[in-house]
Amino acid sequence: MGADAPPPTRQIAEAILLDSARRNKLFAFARSRFGIGSDDAQDLLQETALELLRHRGYVRSPDGFVFAVFRARCARFIQRSRLRRQMFPGGSDDAEGCDPSLPDGVDRQFALREALDEISASCRRLLAAYY
């Protein structure tokens, strides 16, 4: 490898996922800055590592890249959560929110959304990719 060659991103991505000190710093950042739980932060970190692998030829500073992408993913995660709460106020506890005048398809969509909200983010992504 020459002096200007990009770093071996696969090794860096694996190191980030396996290095508990780095992971814990990122998880602590997600928790303190955004209030994101450890399971969701783990999913976001895995997505960040995949993004690092996708951009392997362009990344010169992997640590800075990982933090920037992880921070952006955390922010988008919170935005989607807020949007979901605005669209479905009361969440799954709002049984009175079902309007009997709505078509059956809408009730099925609500039931599906509630079911998807109860499974982990990685399972949701797997289902979305499959279907």
C-alpha positions as CSV (number, residue, x, y, z in Angstrom):
1,M,0.0,0.0,0.0
2,G,1.2,3.5,-0.8
3,A,1.1,6.5,1.6
4,D,-2.1,7.8,0.0
5,A,-3.9,4.4,-0.1
6,P,-7.2,4.3,1.8
7,P,-7.2,2.4,5.1
8,P,-8.4,-1.2,5.1
9,T,-12.0,-0.3,5.9
10,R,-13.2,-3.8,6.5
11,Q,-10.7,-4.1,9.3
12,I,-11.7,-0.7,10.7
13,A,-15.4,-1.6,10.5
14,E,-14.8,-4.9,12.3
15,A,-12.6,-3.1,14.9
16,I,-15.3,-0.5,15.6
17,L,-17.9,-3.3,16.1
18,L,-15.7,-5.4,18.2
19,D,-13.9,-2.7,20.3
20,S,-16.1,-2.4,23.4
21,A,-14.5,1.0,24.4
22,R,-15.4,2.6,21.0
23,R,-18.8,1.0,21.0
24,N,-19.5,2.2,24.6
25,K,-18.5,5.8,23.7
26,L,-20.8,5.8,20.8
27,F,-23.6,4.3,22.8
28,A,-23.1,6.8,25.6
29,F,-23.2,9.6,23.1
30,A,-26.5,8.2,21.6
31,R,-28.0,7.9,25.1
32,S,-26.9,11.3,26.5
33,R,-27.4,13.4,23.4
34,F,-30.5,11.7,21.8
35,G,-31.9,9.5,24.5
36,I,-31.5,6.4,22.3
37,G,-31.5,3.0,24.1
38,S,-28.7,0.5,23.7
39,D,-30.6,-1.9,21.3
40,D,-31.4,0.9,18.9
41,A,-27.9,2.3,19.2
42,Q,-26.5,-1.1,18.4
43,D,-28.6,-1.2,15.2
44,L,-27.5,2.3,14.3
45,L,-23.8,1.4,14.8
46,Q,-24.1,-1.7,12.6
47,E,-25.7,0.5,9.9
48,T,-22.8,2.9,10.3
49,A,-20.3,0.1,9.8
50,L,-22.1,-1.0,6.7
51,E,-22.0,2.6,5.4
52,L,-18.2,2.6,6.0
53,L,-17.8,-0.5,3.9
54,R,-20.0,1.0,1.1
55,H,-17.7,4.0,1.0
56,R,-14.4,2.2,1.4
57,G,-12.6,3.9,-1.4
58,Y,-13.5,7.4,-0.3
59,V,-13.0,7.4,3.5
60,R,-9.6,8.8,4.6
61,S,-10.5,9.3,8.3
62,P,-12.6,6.3,9.4
63,D,-13.0,7.5,13.0
64,G,-14.3,10.9,12.0
65,F,-16.5,9.2,9.3
66,V,-18.0,6.8,11.8
67,F,-18.8,9.5,14.3
68,A,-20.3,11.8,11.7
69,V,-22.5,9.0,10.2
70,F,-23.5,7.6,13.6
71,R,-24.5,11.1,14.8
72,A,-26.5,11.7,11.6
73,R,-28.2,8.3,11.9
74,C,-29.1,9.0,15.5
75,A,-30.6,12.4,14.5
76,R,-32.7,10.7,11.7
77,F,-33.8,8.0,14.1
78,I,-35.1,10.6,16.6
79,Q,-36.8,12.5,13.7
80,R,-38.6,9.4,12.5
81,S,-39.7,8.6,16.1
82,R,-41.1,12.1,16.6
83,L,-42.9,11.9,13.2
84,R,-44.3,8.5,14.1
85,R,-45.6,9.9,17.4
86,Q,-47.2,12.8,15.6
87,M,-48.8,10.5,13.0
88,F,-50.0,8.0,15.6
89,P,-50.5,9.9,18.9
90,G,-51.1,7.5,21.8
91,G,-49.2,4.7,20.1
92,S,-50.5,1.2,20.7
93,D,-52.3,2.2,23.9
94,D,-54.8,4.3,21.8
95,A,-57.5,1.7,21.2
96,E,-60.2,4.4,21.1
97,G,-58.4,6.0,18.1
98,C,-59.9,3.3,15.7
99,D,-62.6,4.9,13.6
100,P,-65.3,2.3,12.6
101,S,-66.1,4.4,9.6
102,L,-62.6,3.8,8.1
103,P,-62.2,1.0,5.6
104,D,-60.9,-2.4,6.8
105,G,-57.6,-1.8,5.0
106,V,-56.8,1.1,7.3
107,D,-57.5,-0.9,10.4
108,R,-55.1,-3.6,9.1
109,Q,-52.5,-1.0,8.5
110,F,-52.7,0.3,12.0
111,A,-52.6,-3.2,13.4
112,L,-49.5,-4.0,11.3
113,R,-47.8,-0.8,12.4
114,E,-48.5,-1.6,16.0
115,A,-47.1,-5.2,15.5
116,L,-44.0,-3.8,13.8
117,D,-43.4,-1.3,16.6
118,E,-43.1,-4.2,19.1
119,I,-40.3,-6.0,17.3
120,S,-36.6,-4.9,17.2
121,A,-35.4,-2.5,14.5
122,S,-33.2,-5.2,12.9
123,C,-36.2,-7.5,12.6
124,R,-38.2,-4.7,11.0
125,R,-35.4,-4.1,8.5
126,L,-35.2,-7.8,7.7
127,L,-39.0,-7.9,7.1
128,A,-38.9,-4.8,4.9
129,A,-36.0,-6.2,2.8
130,Y,-37.8,-9.5,2.4
131,Y,-41.2,-8.0,1.4
